Amino acid sequence: MSEKGSGPVSVLMVAIGGYGYHYLKTLLEEVKPSRGRLAGVVDPMAERSLLWPVVNNLGVPACLSMEEFYRDGRQADLAVISSPIHWHVPQSLVALAHGSSVLCDKPLGATIQEAQELVQTRDRAGRWVMIGYQWSYSSAIQALKRDLLAGLFGRPRRLSTLCCWPRDASYYGRNDWAGRLRDRATGRWVLDSPANNAMAHFLHNLFFVLGPELHLSERPQSVQAEMYRAYPIETCDTAACRVITESGAELLFYASHATERAIEPRFRFEFDDAIITFGEDKGGIVAVGRKQQHKSYGVPDDTPQFHKLLVAIDRVKAEGSIVCGPEAAQSQTLCVNGMHDSVAAIAPFPAFFVRRQGAPERRFVTGLDDVLLRCYRDGTLPDEACVPWAVAGRTVSLAGYQHYPGGTS
């Protein structure tokens, strides 16, 4: 392995199709060979990647498993893990056990006990772990968080976020774990849903901006959720929840893959002395104080999405704090576990409200986008808004919650 300052960082890429393709592309095209090099790939279907010809020409090991890569004494300074959710923690543990630090993509994993095991293994290994929530690495969110930590806007009252990204049936047919509670082959929890996959960024961001330090997140104390499905899946394609944090702030999260129209990510953060918004108009993050003074922070996505890889490569060479590690990311994991415990079952939308169109088929719920927008504006859950299909979940205490399934409440 490279010593600090003594050569390029060796990088093991775990999964190079799908999202992992973009990590690998960034490494090959944006990282100078003197800064970082590809040490190998782990992917049982590596030859299907669009970058396989490049990898093959480089002559680096292409392995079926993490164990195979490390078996013959191979090493890597950094393992970048963008495999399916239920492999995130198991593969991170293998990497740590063999001396690699880890950049694991979001979410951290499926369960809070996995998060705890990851922290313990990291500490024993003397390495570090970053979780790839790209907004947390953005200049805009980092600047906003510094001002929140400085108390510039007073105490947080209510933070709300909304995102609706319609998906068709191919989204759930693209692999064998999409929309599943557990992986069929291994039995591991997946808990795939908008809250634990496509929109996990925005749920995590609610906790991250309120963290007591730059590298930490606020922790949820209780959660009440509503979870629905229009598609024939095990989990939900639509979710809403209310979280009360340890500091007493109220967080509201709304997300769906089953709306008729898309609603791009937006948030509204209400503090004692200001309201901070993003996505409600064409601007970036803007704080408006009581006296109508404005402060702008820019757009989170102005920082390139895979800047997190560059940060991780540089972290191998230099000491410094971790931007978003397991301690920060596990608030989202804990919240998702509580959301599933909150509902007696995922509620199917009544067939009367579900429309189908196109091929591959896209399903959407009539009026769902308007319902979620209204709830976002009013600070309510669908059941509280008296929506006819809504089913209220129970409030779940997350104090002392150590294990999913089944908490202490």
C-alpha positions in Angstrom: 0.0 0.0 0.0 1.1 3.6 -0.6 2.5 5.6 2.2 1.4 9.2 2.7 3.1 11.3 0.0 4.9 8.3 -1.6 3.0 7.6 -4.8 -0.5 7.3 -6.3 -3.4 6.1 -4.1 -4.3 2.6 -5.1 -8.1 2.3 -5.6 -10.2 -0.9 -5.6 -13.5 -0.4 -7.4 -16.3 -2.6 -6.2 -19.2 -2.8 -8.8 -18.4 -1.0 -12.1 -21.9 -1.1 -13.7 -24.7 1.2 -12.8 -23.7 3.9 -10.4 -20.2 2.4 -10.0 -19.6 3.2 -13.7 -19.5 6.9 -12.8 -17.0 6.4 -9.9 -14.7 4.5 -12.3 -15.1 7.0 -15.1 -14.2 9.8 -12.7 -11.1 7.9 -11.5 -9.9 7.2 -15.1 -10.7 10.6 -16.6 -10.3 13.1 -13.8 -7.6 11.7 -11.5 -4.0 12.1 -12.6 -2.1 8.8 -12.6 0.3 10.4 -10.1 -2.6 11.0 -7.7 -4.6 7.8 -8.0 -4.6 4.5 -9.9 -6.9 1.6 -10.4 -5.7 -1.4 -8.4 -8.5 -3.8 -9.5 -12.2 -4.3 -9.8 -14.6 -6.6 -8.0 -17.8 -7.4 -9.9 -19.2 -10.7 -11.0 -20.5 -9.0 -14.1 -17.6 -6.7 -14.9 -17.6 -7.5 -18.6 -21.1 -5.9 -18.9 -19.7 -2.5 -17.8 -19.3 0.0 -20.6 -15.8 0.6 -19.2 -14.8 -3.0 -19.3 -12.6 -2.6 -22.4 -10.6 0.1 -20.6 -10.2 -2.0 -17.5 -9.2 -5.1 -19.5 -6.6 -3.1 -21.4 -5.1 -1.9 -18.1 -4.5 -5.5 -17.0 -5.7 -5.0 -13.5 -7.3 -7.9 -11.5 -11.0 -8.4 -12.2 -12.3 -10.5 -9.3 -15.7 -12.1 -8.5 -15.4 -11.2 -4.8 -13.6 -9.0 -2.3 -12.0 -12.1 -0.8 -10.6 -13.1 -4.2 -9.0 -9.7 -4.7 -7.2 -9.8 -1.3 -6.5 -13.5 -1.3 -3.2 -13.4 -3.1 -1.7 -10.6 -1.1 -3.1 -7.8 -3.2 -3.8 -4.5 -1.4 -5.5 -1.2 -2.0 -5.4 2.1 -0.1 -9.0 2.8 -0.8 -12.0 0.6 -1.6 -14.9 2.3 -3.4 -18.1 0.3 -2.8 -21.1 1.0 -5.0 -22.7 -2.4 -4.9 -26.4 -3.2 -3.9 -27.5 -1.9 -0.6 -27.3 -5.2 1.2 -23.7 -5.6 0.2 -22.5 -2.2 1.4 -21.6 -3.1 5.0 -20.4 -6.7 4.4 -18.0 -5.6 1.6 -16.9 -2.6 3.7 -16.0 -5.0 6.5 -13.8 -7.1 4.2 -12.0 -4.1 2.9 -11.3 -2.8 6.4 -10.1 -6.2 7.6 -7.5 -6.1 4.8 -6.2 -2.6 5.5 -8.2 -0.5 3.0 -10.1 2.6 3.9 -13.5 2.8 2.4 -15.7 5.2 0.4 -19.1 3.4 0.5 -22.0 4.9 -1.5 -25.3 5.8 0.0 -27.1 4.6 2.0 -24.8 3.2 4.6 -26.8 -0.1 4.6 -30.2 -1.4 5.6 -30.1 -1.7 9.4 -28.8 0.2 12.5 -26.9 -2.9 13.7 -25.0 -3.0 10.4 -24.1 0.7 11.0 -22.8 -0.2 14.5 -20.8 -3.1 13.3 -19.2 -0.9 10.6 -18.1 1.6 13.2 -16.7 -1.0 15.5 -14.8 -2.7 12.7 -13.4 0.6 11.4 -12.1 1.5 14.8 -10.4 -1.9 15.3 -8.8 -1.7 11.8 -7.5 1.8 12.4 -8.8 3.0 9.0 -11.6 5.3 8.0 -14.9 5.1 6.2 -16.8 7.8 4.2 -20.4 7.5 3.0 -21.1 9.0 -0.4 -24.0 11.4 0.3 -22.8 13.9 -2.3 -24.7 16.9 -1.0 -22.7 16.6 2.3 -19.5 17.2 0.3 -20.9 20.2 -1.6 -19.7 23.8 -1.0 -23.3 25.0 -0.6 -24.3 22.6 2.1 -21.0 23.0 3.9 -21.3 26.8 4.0 -24.9 26.6 5.2 -24.0 24.1 7.9 -21.2 26.3 9.2 -23.6 29.2 9.6 -26.1 27.0 11.4 -23.4 25.8 13.8 -22.5 29.4 14.4 -26.2 30.1 15.4 -26.7 32.6 12.7 -30.4 31.8 12.3 -31.3 30.8 15.8 -32.9 27.5 16.8 -34.4 25.1 14.2 -38.1 24.7 14.3 -39.3 22.7 11.3 -37.3 21.3 8.3 -39.2 19.9 5.4 -38.0 18.3 2.2 -39.9 16.9 -0.9 -38.9 15.1 -4.1 -41.0 13.2 -6.6 -39.2 11.3 -9.4 -41.7 9.1 -11.4 -40.4 5.7 -12.4 -41.8 3.1 -14.7 -41.8 -0.7 -14.2 -38.3 -1.1 -15.6 -37.0 0.7 -12.5 -38.2 -2.2 -10.4 -37.1 -4.8 -13.0 -33.5 -3.7 -13.4 -32.2 -6.1 -10.8 -33.3 -8.7 -8.3 -33.4 -6.5 -5.2 -35.2 -3.3 -6.3 -38.4 -2.8 -4.3 -37.6 -5.7 -1.9 -37.5 -5.9 1.9 -34.9 -8.6 1.9 -32.5 -10.1 -0.7 -33.9 -13.5 -1.7 -30.5 -15.1 -2.2 -28.8 -14.0 1.1 -31.8 -13.1 3.3 -30.1 -9.8 4.2 -32.3 -6.8 4.7 -32.4 -4.4 1.8 -35.4 -2.1 2.6 -35.2 -0.5 -0.8 -37.5 2.5 -1.1 -37.4 6.2 -2.0 -36.2 6.9 1.6 -33.4 4.3 1.4 -32.3 4.7 -2.2 -33.1 7.4 -4.7 -34.1 10.1 -2.2 -32.0 8.9 0.7 -29.8 12.0 0.1 -32.6 14.4 1.0 -33.6 12.5 4.1 -30.0 12.3 5.3 -29.6 16.1 4.5 -32.3 17.0 7.1 -30.2 15.3 9.8 -26.8 16.4 8.5 -27.4 20.2 8.4 -28.5 20.1 12.0 -25.5 18.0 13.2 -23.6 19.3 16.3 -20.3 19.3 14.4 -19.4 19.6 10.7 -18.9 15.9 10.4 -21.9 14.7 12.4 -25.7 14.6 12.1 -28.6 15.3 14.4 -30.2 12.1 15.7 -33.9 11.2 15.4 -35.7 10.6 18.7 -39.1 9.5 17.2 -40.6 8.9 13.9 -44.2 8.5 12.5 -44.4 7.3 8.9 -46.9 6.5 6.1 -45.7 4.1 3.4 -47.6 3.2 0.2 -47.2 1.4 -3.1 -48.7 1.6 -6.5 -46.3 -0.9 -8.0 -46.4 -4.6 -7.2 -43.4 -4.5 -4.9 -42.6 -5.6 -1.3 -41.7 -2.1 -0.1 -43.1 1.3 -0.9 -42.8 3.6 -3.8 -44.2 6.5 -1.8 -43.2 7.6 1.7 -43.9 10.4 4.2 -42.7 10.8 7.7 -42.4 13.2 10.7 -39.3 13.0 12.8 -38.7 14.7 16.1 -35.0 15.0 16.8 -33.0 14.9 20.0 -32.9 18.7 20.0 -36.7 19.0 19.5 -36.7 20.0 15.9 -39.5 18.7 13.6 -38.4 17.1 10.3 -40.8 16.2 7.5 -39.9 14.1 4.5 -42.0 13.4 1.4 -40.9 11.2 -1.5 -42.5 9.3 -4.3 -41.8 7.3 -7.6 -45.6 7.2 -8.3 -46.6 10.8 -9.1 -47.9 11.9 -12.4 -45.3 14.7 -12.7 -41.9 15.2 -11.4 -41.1 17.6 -8.5 -37.4 18.2 -8.2 -35.8 18.2 -4.8 -36.7 21.1 -2.6 -36.5 22.0 1.1 -37.8 24.6 3.5 -36.0 25.1 6.8 -37.7 27.2 9.4 -35.5 28.7 12.2 -36.3 31.2 14.9 -34.7 34.0 12.9 -34.9 33.0 9.2 -36.5 30.7 6.6 -34.1 28.9 4.3 -35.3 27.5 1.1 -34.0 25.5 -1.9 -35.9 24.5 -5.1 -39.0 26.6 -4.4 -37.9 29.0 -7.2 -35.1 29.0 -9.7 -32.4 30.0 -7.3 -30.2 28.0 -5.0 -30.2 27.9 -1.2 -31.4 31.2 0.1 -31.9 32.3 3.7 -34.3 35.2 4.4 -34.1 36.8 7.8 -36.8 38.4 9.9 -35.8 41.8 8.5 -35.9 40.5 4.9 -32.1 40.3 4.7 -31.0 37.6 2.2 -28.0 35.3 2.2 -27.3 33.0 -0.8 -25.4 29.7 -0.6 -25.6 28.5 -4.2 -26.8 25.1 -5.5 -25.6 21.9 -3.9 -25.3 20.2 -7.3 -22.9 22.9 -8.5 -20.2 20.8 -6.7 -19.7 17.8 -9.1 -21.4 14.7 -7.8 -18.2 12.6 -7.7 -16.2 15.2 -5.9 -16.6 12.8 -3.0 -14.2 10.4 -4.7 -11.5 13.1 -5.1 -12.0 14.0 -1.4 -11.5 10.3 -0.4 -8.4 9.9 -2.5 -6.9 13.1 -1.0 -7.8 11.8 2.5 -5.6 8.8 2.1 -2.6 11.1 1.7 -3.4 13.6 4.5 -4.8 13.6 7.9 -8.1 15.4 8.4 -11.7 15.1 9.5 -14.1 12.9 7.6 -16.9 14.9 5.9 -19.6 12.2 6.2 -18.8 9.0 8.0 -21.0 6.3 9.5 -21.8 8.4 12.5 -23.3 11.0 10.3 -25.0 8.6 7.9 -26.6 6.3 10.5 -29.3 8.9 11.4 -30.9 8.2 8.0 -30.5 4.4 8.6 -32.1 4.7 12.0 -34.9 6.7 10.6 -35.7 4.2 7.8 -35.7 1.4 10.3 -38.2 3.4 12.5 -40.3 4.2 9.4 -40.8 0.5 8.7 -41.6 -0.2 12.3 -44.1 2.6 12.3 -46.4 1.0 9.7 -48.3 -2.2 10.3 -47.8 -3.0 6.5 -47.1 -1.1 3.3 -50.4 0.2 2.2 -51.4 -0.4 -1.5 -53.0 2.6 -3.1 -56.6 1.8 -3.9 -56.9 0.7 -7.5 -59.4 3.5 -8.2 -56.6 6.1 -7.8 -53.9 4.3 -9.8 -53.5 5.0 -13.5 -51.3 3.1 -15.9 -49.8 4.2 -19.2 -47.0 3.4 -21.7 -44.6 0.5 -22.2 -42.8 -0.2 -20.0 -45.8 0.6 -17.9 -45.7 3.6 -15.7 -48.1 3.8 -12.8 -49.1 7.0 -11.1 -51.6 8.0 -8.4 -54.1 10.6 -9.4 -53.5 13.8 -7.5 -50.6 12.4 -5.5 -48.2 15.2 -6.5 -50.7 17.8 -5.3 -51.3 16.0 -2.1 -47.5 15.8 -1.3 -47.0 19.4 -2.3 -49.9 20.5 0.0 -48.5 18.4 2.9 -45.1 19.9 2.4 -46.5 23.4 2.5 -48.7 22.8 5.5 -46.4 20.6 7.6 -48.8 17.6 7.6 -48.8 13.9 6.8 -51.4 12.7 4.2 -53.6 11.1 7.0 -53.6 14.5 8.8 -54.7 16.1 5.5 -57.7 13.8 5.4 -56.7 12.2 2.1 -59.1 9.3 1.5 -56.4 6.6 0.9 -54.1 7.6 3.7 -53.2 5.2 6.6 -51.6 6.7 9.7 -48.6 5.0 11.2 -47.8 4.8 14.9 -45.1 7.0 16.5 -42.0 4.9 17.2 -39.5 5.9 19.8 -35.9 5.6 18.6 -34.3 6.3 22.0 -32.1 3.2 22.7 -33.1 1.6 19.4 -30.4 -0.9 18.7 -31.8 -3.6 16.4 -34.0 -3.9 13.3 -36.5 -5.5 13.1 -38.1 -4.6 16.4 -37.0 -1.6 18.5 -37.4 -0.9 22.2 -40.7 0.9 21.8 
